[in-house]
Amino acid sequence: MGSRVLAFGFLMVLAACGGGNYALRNMDDACSIAKQKPDYLKAMRTTESKWGVPVAVQMATIWQESKFVGNARTPVQYELGVIPMGRQSSAYGYAQALDATWEDYQRETGRWGARRDDIRDATDFIGWYMDQTSAKVGVSKLDAKNQYLAYHEGQNGYARGSHRSKSWLLSVANNVSSRAVTYDVQLRTCGLI
């Protein structure tokens, strides 16, 4: 009996340690996200103040990139259906930032300790990247669709128009734009922005 109680106690302690990393419910409702994870909203507000990228645009981008999963990675590719050949890309974290782009961000901002699986760092990265997109290719920070296209294709790819021949990507970008509008309305309705 004593070992069962000890095992149960160990499981309870273990469960308590992981309690802050639960999956979000109702990700179609920005107010619900903010209530479940107030630190997400705080991070996004800080980024909006610093970089000028609206909370709703950040939220819609993170939803599309990782569904708010901090340790999200691209799928593993397999040769002959069974031999693992590595991941599709080095994209990781809430913002699905590539290794090289993340290193550029760290170097340019001096945030060497920033981590892609930390919501504060991920939102700051999104703000930094979209601020760069605005400066380099003239996309408004309010334009979720074109900001997402530049985010996905890279600023140089966007400037070359690489997205124009990708109907699937244009559809995704339209969805990001619609979600940003929905999130903005929701956040205004519940008084969070």
QUIRALIN-V580698 format. One record per residue. N is the residue number from 1. PSI is psi in whole degrees, 0 to 359 (* if undefined). OMEGA is omega in radians with two decimals (none if undefined). D_LAST is the distance of its C-alpha to the last C-alpha in Angstrom with 2 decimals. Layout:
N PSI OMEGA D_LAST
N PSI OMEGA D_LAST
This chain:
1 319 -3.13 53.72
2 322 -3.14 52.61
3 328 3.09 51.57
4 318 3.12 49.39
5 317 3.12 47.59
6 317 3.12 47.17
7 318 3.12 45.88
8 317 3.12 43.41
9 319 3.10 42.21
10 316 3.12 41.82
11 321 3.12 39.75
12 318 3.11 37.47
13 316 3.12 36.96
14 316 3.13 36.37
15 322 -3.14 33.80
16 326 3.13 31.96
17 327 -3.11 31.77
18 6 -3.02 30.00
19 333 -3.09 27.64
20 358 -3.03 24.47
21 43 -3.11 25.02
22 159 3.11 24.79
23 142 3.11 23.76
24 146 3.02 20.44
25 152 3.04 20.84
26 59 -3.12 19.17
27 358 3.06 17.63
28 355 -3.10 16.98
29 108 -3.10 14.11
30 325 3.14 10.91
31 321 3.09 10.26
32 317 3.10 13.86
33 313 -3.11 13.64
34 324 3.11 11.02
35 322 3.14 13.34
36 322 -3.07 16.39
37 76 -3.12 15.51
38 335 3.11 13.11
39 333 3.07 14.77
40 311 -3.13 13.55
41 318 3.12 9.83
42 315 3.13 11.17
43 318 -3.12 13.35
44 324 3.07 10.94
45 319 3.10 8.81
46 316 3.12 12.38
47 319 3.11 13.48
48 317 3.13 10.93
49 321 -3.07 12.11
50 315 -2.99 15.63
51 347 3.12 16.18
52 14 3.11 13.68
53 120 -3.07 13.03
54 147 3.11 9.62
55 315 -3.08 8.35
56 325 3.10 9.48
57 318 3.09 12.74
58 313 -3.12 13.39
59 314 -3.11 12.99
60 323 3.12 15.25
61 314 3.14 17.66
62 320 3.10 18.05
63 314 -3.11 18.58
64 319 -3.04 21.24
65 318 -2.99 22.85
66 358 -3.03 23.17
67 35 3.10 21.48
68 28 3.07 19.88
69 116 -3.02 23.46
70 330 -3.11 23.88
71 28 -3.13 27.58
72 141 3.09 27.67
73 160 3.04 30.64
74 157 -3.11 32.27
75 155 3.04 35.20
76 139 3.07 38.71
77 145 -3.11 41.14
78 139 3.03 44.64
79 134 -3.11 47.97
80 21 3.09 50.27
81 355 -3.08 47.63
82 337 -3.07 48.48
83 112 -3.13 48.60
84 131 -3.10 45.24
85 11 -3.13 44.72
86 177 -3.10 41.41
87 161 3.13 37.81
88 324 3.13 36.68
89 178 3.12 34.90
90 9 -3.12 33.70
91 136 -3.08 30.03
92 150 2.97 28.53
93 186 -3.13 25.42
94 317 -3.04 21.80
95 357 -3.09 21.85
96 44 3.13 25.52
97 136 3.07 26.49
98 153 -3.13 30.20
99 307 -3.05 32.37
100 320 -3.14 33.28
101 322 3.09 29.79
102 320 3.11 28.54
103 322 3.05 31.52
104 314 3.12 30.71
105 312 -3.13 27.20
106 316 -3.11 28.80
107 314 -3.07 31.47
108 332 -3.13 29.34
109 348 -3.08 26.72
110 14 -3.11 29.29
111 68 -3.04 27.34
112 334 -3.13 30.53
113 1 -3.11 29.43
114 141 -3.12 26.29
115 140 -3.12 26.52
116 341 3.13 25.28
117 13 3.07 24.90
118 122 -3.04 22.47
119 324 -3.14 18.78
120 317 3.13 18.09
121 321 -3.13 20.92
122 316 3.14 20.12
123 324 3.08 16.62
124 320 3.08 18.22
125 313 3.13 20.96
126 315 3.11 18.80
127 314 3.12 17.20
128 313 -3.08 20.76
129 315 -3.12 22.26
130 330 3.03 19.96
131 318 3.08 20.39
132 318 3.13 24.10
133 318 3.11 23.99
134 315 -3.11 22.51
135 319 -3.02 25.25
136 321 -3.06 28.08
137 4 2.99 27.78
138 21 3.12 25.45
139 127 3.11 22.72
140 144 3.10 19.41
141 346 3.09 16.53
142 348 -3.05 14.70
143 85 -3.06 17.76
144 322 -3.10 17.21
145 304 -3.08 20.75
146 330 3.01 22.71
147 318 3.14 20.81
148 319 3.11 21.68
149 317 3.11 25.23
150 327 3.11 25.68
151 317 -3.10 24.25
152 316 -3.03 26.79
153 348 -3.00 29.71
154 153 -3.07 29.27
155 321 3.12 28.90
156 319 3.09 32.66
157 319 3.11 32.89
158 315 -3.13 30.15
159 326 3.09 31.97
160 345 -3.13 35.19
161 25 -3.10 33.64
162 336 -3.12 34.41
163 338 -3.01 31.69
164 331 -3.12 33.41
165 7 -3.09 36.17
166 87 -3.08 33.97
167 325 3.12 33.09
168 321 -3.14 31.65
169 321 3.08 29.20
170 322 3.09 28.21
171 316 3.10 27.53
172 315 -3.14 25.39
173 323 3.05 23.41
174 320 3.11 22.94
175 320 3.09 21.66
176 317 3.13 19.14
177 314 3.12 17.99
178 318 3.14 17.86
179 320 3.13 15.96
180 318 3.10 13.27
181 314 3.14 13.05
182 313 3.13 13.12
183 319 3.14 10.45
184 313 3.12 8.07
185 315 -3.13 9.39
186 312 -3.11 9.28
187 325 3.08 5.72
188 320 -3.11 5.33
189 320 -3.12 8.63
190 7 3.00 8.24
191 25 -3.12 5.68
192 349 3.00 3.83
193 * none 0.00
